[in-house]
C-alpha cells in the first residue's frame, strides 16, 4: 500500500520561504517520477513541479526561479523549496507519485 505523507506547510509572509517534504512508503521510490501539485480555493488542481527518475525537473511558469524540487532516493523523500512566496501561491499542495496522492498540506502566503 502506497503512502505519501506531506509536511512543512504553514503561514508565511510575502517574500518568505517554506520547504515542503513528502515521504513515500510502499513504493520503489527511486524508479518513479514525482510531482507537486496545488489547488487554490475555487480553482482546479495544477501541476507545480515534477522531477523525473533521471533528476530532470519541470516547473510551471509562475514558479520558475522561485521553487526548487529535489529528491532523496535513500530517504524516499521529495522536497519542494519555495522562495520569494507570493499571495497567489496560497493553496493546498499535494505530492503525487504514480497516481497516488498525499493528504495535502496548506500553504498560506499573507501579510
N, C-alpha and C positions, 0 to 999 in steps of 0.2 A: 504494500500500500504506500503510495507516494504521499509524503507530507512536506509542505512548504511553510516555513514559519518566518514571518517578516518582523523586523524590529527597526527602531531608530527614528520613527516619525515624531511629530510634535508641532509646537508653535514656534515660529521664528519670525524675526522682523525682516522686512525687505532688505536685500543685500546680504543676508546671513547665509549660513550653510547648515546642511544636515547630511548625515550619511545613513542611508538605508542598507539593511542587510537582510538576506534571505538564506536560511539554512534548509537544505534539502535532505530528505531521507527516503529510502525505499526506491532509489533510482541510481543507475550508473551515471552519476552526475557528469563525469568528465567526457562522456560521449554525447551530451545533449546541448544544443543551443539554449540560451537562457535570455529571457526578456523581462523588462519592467514596462508596465502599462499603468495608466492612470485614468481616473474618471472623476470629473468635476461635477458639481451639482447641476442637473439639468442638461448634461452633455453626454455624448457617447464615450465609451471607453476608447482610449487612443494609445498607440504604441509610443513609448518614450525612448527606449534604448534597448539594444539587443547585442549580445556577444555570442559569436559563433564558437564552435569547438576549437577552431584554429586561433581564436583570440581576436579575430576581426570584429570590429564594433560598428554599429549603425545607430545614428541618432535622429530623432525628429528635429526638424529645422529649428524650432523655437528654443531648443535646449542645447544646441551645438555650441561648444565653447564654454558652457556653464556646468554641464553634467558629465560625469565620467563613470562608465560601467566597467567593472572588473570582476574577475572570478578567481576563486581559490579552489582548485580541484582536490586538494588534500583535505580541506575542511568542508567540502561540498557547499560552498557559500558563494553567493554573488552579492556584490555591493553596488550601490548607486551613490556616488559622491555628488552632491548637489550644492553648487556655489552660486553666489550672486542671485539668490532666490527672489522671485517676483510674486506679487499677489496672484497673478494668473497661473502660477504653479500650484496653487491650492487645489487639492484633490485627494482622493483615496488612491494610494499606489499599490499595485499588485505585482507580485512576482509570478512568472509563468515559465514552466518547464514542460515541454512536450504535452501541451494541452492541460496540464494540471495547474491549479491556481492556489496561491496563498489566500489567507483570510482578508488581506488588505490592511493597509495602515494609513492613518490620516496624516497628511501634511498640510499645515495651515501657515500661510505667509501673510502677516498682518502687523501693522504698527499699532 
